[in-house]
Amino acid sequence: MSITNVGIGLRAEHYQEIHQTSPAIDFLEVHSENYFDKNSLNYFYLQQLSEQYPLSFHGIGLSLGSAEAVSKNHLKQLKTLIAEFNPFLISDHLSWSSWQGTYFNDLLPVPYTEEALSRFITNINQVQDHLQTQIIVENPSSYLEYKNTDYNEATFLNEISERTGCGLLLDINNVYVSATNNDFSAQQYLDEINFNKVQEIHLAGHIRKQFAEGEILIDTHSKLISDPVWQLYSTNIDKIKNAVTLIEWDAELPALSVLLGERDKAKQFLKEVTHD
């Protein structure tokens, strides 16, 4: 894989069309937990499509920021899936999402403190030791900031990568959403992140919600990629060393042709840079 490779997120609505028409997609990214059941229709189609396309596994259930150890059962299922499909990337999030066996419906934020850093390092090391491979960790979208922190998010991610050897998944839409909601510079964030550690870029859409207290951006993955996110991608694309790019769309799914159109747009930006 190289920086010119652009993939799309695989969703059930597009299984048959992709399988039957075999569009020229560099890779497919799937949510790992949707394929733990070997008897499911999801698993059946993944078997078919894995013969046509490289795969990336993107998880939401490791709960890397939790104060408890990563679930051994979850790790076992993930390792089995990896052994079956051999994805070229394995990722999860800078967040927590479970407690004592209960999984929540969102990726919850953590304060960027020394204590939280220690917990992330412990959990990421546990995951990488169990899987016997590197994982990459994605920056979240945020709607609030903790008052008591020791790091900003970019520095926190850099520190985690340095201390565990994990890679980074840089979601540029999440950077833009968080920067707008919390009033900081998205470009400064991208100036601080260690692009040498970034192995994947996510691009997605968001919505704007207006409340009496003001406007907020919500990371819904349900719209076309916004112009400001494309601008950030274009402005910083020359920093990308080894990362592939993914078009991510999870809700209000459009026709496959729309995702491929967004893929083509990303490829055009990459082409312009690589031909300079």
C-alpha positions as CSV (number, residue, x, y, z in Angstrom):
1,M,0.0,0.0,0.0
2,S,1.2,3.5,-0.7
3,I,-0.1,7.1,-0.2
4,T,-1.9,7.0,-3.5
5,N,-4.2,4.2,-2.3
6,V,-7.7,5.3,-1.3
7,G,-10.3,2.9,0.1
8,I,-14.0,3.0,1.2
9,G,-15.7,1.7,4.3
10,L,-17.6,-1.5,3.5
11,R,-21.3,-1.4,4.6
12,A,-23.9,-4.1,4.2
13,E,-26.0,-2.1,1.7
14,H,-23.1,-2.3,-0.8
15,Y,-22.1,-6.0,-0.3
16,Q,-23.8,-7.4,-3.4
17,E,-23.0,-4.5,-5.8
18,I,-19.3,-4.6,-4.9
19,H,-19.2,-8.3,-5.2
20,Q,-21.0,-8.4,-8.5
21,T,-19.4,-5.4,-10.2
22,S,-15.8,-5.4,-8.7
23,P,-15.2,-1.7,-8.9
24,A,-11.6,-0.5,-8.8
25,I,-11.2,0.1,-5.0
26,D,-7.8,0.0,-3.5
27,F,-9.0,-1.5,-0.2
28,L,-12.1,-2.0,2.0
29,E,-12.3,-1.1,5.7
30,V,-14.7,-3.0,7.9
31,H,-15.8,-2.6,11.5
32,S,-14.2,-5.7,13.1
33,E,-17.0,-6.5,15.6
34,N,-19.5,-6.9,12.8
35,Y,-17.7,-10.0,11.6
36,F,-17.1,-12.0,14.8
37,D,-19.9,-14.4,14.1
38,K,-18.7,-16.9,11.5
39,N,-22.3,-17.9,10.8
40,S,-23.5,-14.5,9.9
41,L,-24.3,-13.0,6.4
42,N,-21.7,-10.3,7.2
43,Y,-19.0,-13.0,7.5
44,F,-20.1,-14.7,4.3
45,Y,-19.7,-11.6,2.3
46,L,-16.4,-10.7,3.9
47,Q,-15.1,-14.0,2.8
48,Q,-16.2,-13.3,-0.8
49,L,-14.9,-9.8,-0.9
50,S,-11.6,-10.6,0.8
51,E,-10.7,-12.5,-2.3
52,Q,-11.1,-9.3,-4.4
53,Y,-9.8,-6.6,-2.1
54,P,-7.2,-5.9,0.6
55,L,-8.9,-5.4,4.0
56,S,-8.4,-3.0,6.9
57,F,-10.0,-3.7,10.3
58,H,-11.4,-0.8,12.2
59,G,-12.6,-1.6,15.7
60,I,-14.9,0.3,18.1
61,G,-14.8,-2.2,21.0
62,L,-11.3,-2.4,22.5
63,S,-12.0,0.5,24.9
64,L,-8.4,1.4,25.0
65,G,-8.9,4.3,27.5
66,S,-10.9,2.2,30.0
67,A,-9.6,2.0,33.6
68,E,-9.9,-1.8,33.3
69,A,-8.0,-4.3,31.2
70,V,-9.0,-5.0,27.7
71,S,-11.5,-7.8,27.4
72,K,-9.7,-11.1,26.8
73,N,-12.8,-12.5,25.0
74,H,-12.8,-9.5,22.6
75,L,-9.1,-10.0,22.0
76,K,-9.6,-13.7,21.3
77,Q,-12.3,-13.0,18.7
78,L,-10.3,-10.3,17.1
79,K,-7.2,-12.4,16.8
80,T,-9.2,-15.2,15.2
81,L,-10.7,-12.8,12.7
82,I,-7.2,-11.4,11.9
83,A,-5.8,-14.9,11.4
84,E,-8.6,-15.6,8.9
85,F,-8.5,-12.5,6.8
86,N,-5.0,-11.0,7.3
87,P,-5.8,-7.3,7.2
88,F,-3.0,-4.9,6.4
89,L,-4.1,-2.5,9.2
90,I,-5.8,-2.9,12.5
91,S,-7.2,0.2,14.3
92,D,-9.3,1.4,17.2
93,H,-9.9,4.7,19.0
94,L,-8.5,7.1,21.5
95,S,-11.5,6.6,23.8
96,W,-13.3,4.2,26.1
97,S,-16.6,2.4,25.5
98,S,-17.1,-0.3,28.0
99,W,-17.2,-1.1,31.7
100,Q,-17.5,-4.5,33.4
101,G,-18.9,-6.1,30.3
102,T,-21.3,-3.4,29.4
103,Y,-20.7,-1.7,26.1
104,F,-22.0,1.9,25.5
105,N,-23.4,3.4,22.3
106,D,-20.6,5.9,21.8
107,L,-16.9,6.4,22.0
108,L,-16.4,8.3,25.2
109,P,-13.7,10.9,25.8
110,V,-10.9,10.8,28.4
111,P,-8.9,13.6,30.0
112,Y,-5.4,13.9,28.6
113,T,-3.6,13.4,31.8
114,E,-0.6,11.4,32.9
115,E,-2.9,8.8,34.5
116,A,-4.9,8.4,31.3
117,L,-1.7,8.1,29.3
118,S,-0.5,5.3,31.5
119,R,-3.8,3.5,31.1
120,F,-3.7,3.8,27.3
121,I,-0.1,2.6,27.2
122,T,-0.9,-0.5,29.4
123,N,-4.0,-1.4,27.3
124,I,-2.3,-0.8,23.9
125,N,0.6,-2.9,25.0
126,Q,-1.8,-5.6,26.1
127,V,-3.5,-5.6,22.7
128,Q,-0.3,-5.6,20.6
129,D,1.2,-8.4,22.8
130,H,-1.9,-10.5,22.4
131,L,-2.3,-10.0,18.7
132,Q,1.4,-10.1,18.0
133,T,1.1,-7.1,15.7
134,Q,1.0,-3.4,15.7
135,I,-2.3,-1.5,15.9
136,I,-3.1,2.1,15.0
137,V,-5.1,4.5,17.1
138,E,-7.6,7.1,15.8
139,N,-8.2,10.6,17.2
140,P,-11.8,11.1,18.2
141,S,-14.3,13.9,17.5
142,S,-15.1,15.9,20.7
143,Y,-17.8,18.1,21.9
144,L,-16.3,19.3,25.2
145,E,-12.8,19.5,26.7
146,Y,-11.7,18.6,30.3
147,K,-10.4,21.5,32.4
148,N,-7.6,19.5,34.0
149,T,-5.3,18.1,31.3
150,D,-1.6,17.6,31.0
151,Y,-1.4,17.4,27.2
152,N,-3.3,18.6,24.2
153,E,-4.7,15.8,22.0
154,A,-2.0,15.8,19.3
155,T,0.8,15.6,21.8
156,F,-1.0,12.9,23.8
157,L,-1.3,10.8,20.6
158,N,2.3,11.4,19.7
159,E,3.3,10.3,23.2
160,I,1.2,7.1,23.1
161,S,2.8,6.2,19.7
162,E,6.3,6.9,20.9
163,R,5.9,4.8,24.1
164,T,4.0,1.8,22.6
165,G,5.1,1.6,19.0
166,C,1.5,1.9,17.8
167,G,0.8,3.8,14.7
168,L,-1.7,6.7,14.3
169,L,-5.0,6.9,12.3
170,L,-5.6,10.6,11.6
171,D,-9.2,11.5,11.0
172,I,-9.2,15.0,9.5
173,N,-12.9,15.4,9.8
174,N,-12.6,14.7,13.5
175,V,-9.9,17.3,13.8
176,Y,-12.1,19.9,12.1
177,V,-15.2,19.0,14.2
178,S,-13.2,19.1,17.5
179,A,-11.4,22.3,16.6
180,T,-14.7,24.1,15.6
181,N,-16.6,22.9,18.7
182,N,-13.8,23.6,21.2
183,D,-12.3,26.7,19.5
184,F,-8.8,25.7,18.7
185,S,-6.8,25.7,15.4
186,A,-7.2,22.6,13.3
187,Q,-4.1,23.5,11.4
188,Q,-2.1,23.9,14.5
189,Y,-3.2,20.4,15.6
190,L,-2.0,19.0,12.2
191,D,1.3,20.9,12.6
192,E,1.9,19.1,15.9
193,I,0.9,15.6,15.0
194,N,3.7,13.3,14.1
195,F,3.0,12.4,10.5
196,N,5.8,9.9,10.4
197,K,3.5,7.7,12.7
198,V,0.3,8.2,10.6
199,Q,-0.6,5.1,8.6
200,E,-4.1,6.0,7.6
201,I,-6.2,9.1,7.0
202,H,-10.0,9.2,7.4
203,L,-12.2,11.6,5.5
204,A,-15.9,11.8,6.4
205,G,-18.9,14.2,6.6
206,H,-20.6,15.9,9.5
207,I,-23.7,17.9,10.2
208,R,-24.3,21.3,11.9
209,K,-26.8,21.6,14.7
210,Q,-28.1,25.0,16.0
211,F,-29.1,25.4,19.6
212,A,-29.9,28.4,21.8
213,E,-26.4,28.3,23.2
214,G,-24.8,28.2,19.7
215,E,-23.9,25.9,16.9
216,I,-22.1,22.6,17.2
217,L,-20.7,20.2,14.6
218,I,-21.7,16.5,15.0
219,D,-19.5,13.7,13.5
220,T,-22.3,11.7,11.8
221,H,-20.5,10.2,8.8
222,S,-23.7,10.9,6.9
223,K,-22.8,13.6,4.4
224,L,-20.4,14.5,1.7
225,I,-16.9,15.6,2.9
226,S,-17.1,19.3,3.6
227,D,-15.0,21.9,1.8
228,P,-13.0,22.9,5.0
229,V,-12.1,19.2,5.5
230,W,-11.0,18.8,1.9
231,Q,-8.9,22.0,2.3
232,L,-7.2,20.6,5.4
233,Y,-6.5,17.4,3.5
234,S,-5.1,19.3,0.5
235,T,-3.0,21.7,2.6
236,N,-1.4,18.9,4.6
237,I,-1.2,16.2,2.0
238,D,2.5,16.7,1.4
239,K,3.3,15.7,5.0
240,I,1.9,12.2,4.4
241,K,4.7,9.7,4.3
242,N,3.1,6.2,4.3
243,A,-0.6,6.6,5.0
244,V,-3.5,5.3,2.9
245,T,-6.8,7.3,2.8
246,L,-10.2,6.1,3.6
247,I,-13.6,7.5,2.6
248,E,-15.9,6.8,5.7
249,W,-19.7,6.9,5.5
250,D,-21.9,5.2,8.1
251,A,-25.4,6.7,8.2
252,E,-27.9,7.7,5.5
253,L,-25.8,5.7,3.1
254,P,-25.8,7.0,-0.5
255,A,-25.3,5.0,-3.7
256,L,-22.0,3.3,-4.1
257,S,-21.2,5.7,-6.9
258,V,-21.2,8.6,-4.5
259,L,-18.6,7.0,-2.3
260,L,-16.5,6.3,-5.4
261,G,-16.9,9.9,-6.4
262,E,-15.4,11.0,-3.1
263,R,-12.7,8.4,-3.6
264,D,-11.9,9.9,-7.0
265,K,-11.7,13.4,-5.4
266,A,-9.1,12.2,-2.9
267,K,-7.1,10.5,-5.6
268,Q,-7.0,13.7,-7.6
269,F,-5.5,15.6,-4.6
270,L,-3.0,12.9,-4.1
271,K,-2.1,12.8,-7.9
272,E,-1.4,16.5,-7.9
273,V,1.0,16.2,-5.0
274,T,2.8,13.1,-6.1
275,H,3.3,14.6,-9.6
276,D,4.9,17.8,-8.3
